[in-house]
Amino acid sequence: MNTDRAVFVYTTYPSIVEAEEAGRALVERRLCACVNILPGMVSFYWWQGEIERGEEAVMIVKTRAALSERAATAIKEMHSYAVPAIIVIPLESVDQPYLEWLMAETEAAAS
């Protein structure tokens, strides 16, 4: 059995349309088994010396640790932000049937 760990890759997008385009591309490339897109987030952040407010969509990418770097690279290539948030979060525990599904769906990209 593959002992690779599952991870979440967290990122945000300026629009639901951009998030959906990127999410679908990641799934099509088998760089992840699934993405969750949560629209309607409000962010406050520093950018170029000013406090900015933005409405964003959160995307959580569910993948294996071995693919997280490739997923991050793909996110950067498709992203409109100069500095997108790309955060890899290791998962402490994943239900075994779900983990098996995630690993099976990303096997082609991991090989």
ABEGO torsion letter per residue (X at the ends): XBABBBBBBBBBBABAAAAAAAAAAAAAAGABABBBBBBGBBBBBBBGGBBBBBBBBBBBBBBBAAAAAAAAAAAAAABABABBBBBBBBBABBBAAAAAAAAAAAAAAAX
